[in-house]
């Protein structure tokens, strides 16, 4: 398995979509791969930043009528 595959698994894990058996294998890999540890930290930080973005509701003036 290569780190690119593990990065895909990290993304799935952050989305709550990673199978349990893959999660176990990912944890084992992360324990020994500093590069993937850094990738996981970055992905987690970005996911948290996205979740914390203010939610903007457009007002009616932003709607453009198309004839």
N, C-alpha and C positions, 0 to 999 in steps of 0.2 A: 504494500500500500504506500502511496506517496502523500506528501504533505498537502498537495492540491485537493486530494480527496478528503483529507481530514478537515481542510478549510470549508469544504461544502457541508460536511457533517456539523461543523461548528455553527454554521449559519442555520442549519435545520434545527439544531439544539436551541439556539436563541429564539427560534420561532415556535418552540415547543413541539416540533415535528420529528425528532430523532428517535428511532427505535431503540429500545432498551439495550439490546445486544451491541448496537453500534456505539451507544453512549459509554458502555464499559470499555470497548476497544479504544474509543477516543480518549477516555481518561488515562488509560495505560500509555497511549502515545504521548499525550501532553506531559505526563510525568517525566519523560526523557527527552523531549524536543523543545529546546529553548525558543526556536524560531516560531513554532506553533503556539507556544505560550504567549509570545508577544502578539501574534496575530489574534488570538482569542481575547486578549486584553483590549486590543484596539477595537475588535468587533463588538465586544460587550459595551465599551465606552460609547461607540457610535450608536448602538441600539438604545442605550439609555438617553443619549442626547436627543435622538429622534422622538422617543416617548415623551420627553420633557419640553418639546417645542410647543409654543402657544398655539392653540387651535383658533384659526381665523375663520370667522363666518362672514362671507361677502355680504355687503349690504345691497339693497335693490338697485342702487345707482350703478353697480358694477355689471348689471345684466344688460346686454345689448340685444335689442329686438332685431330679428331678421325678417325682412318682408319677402 
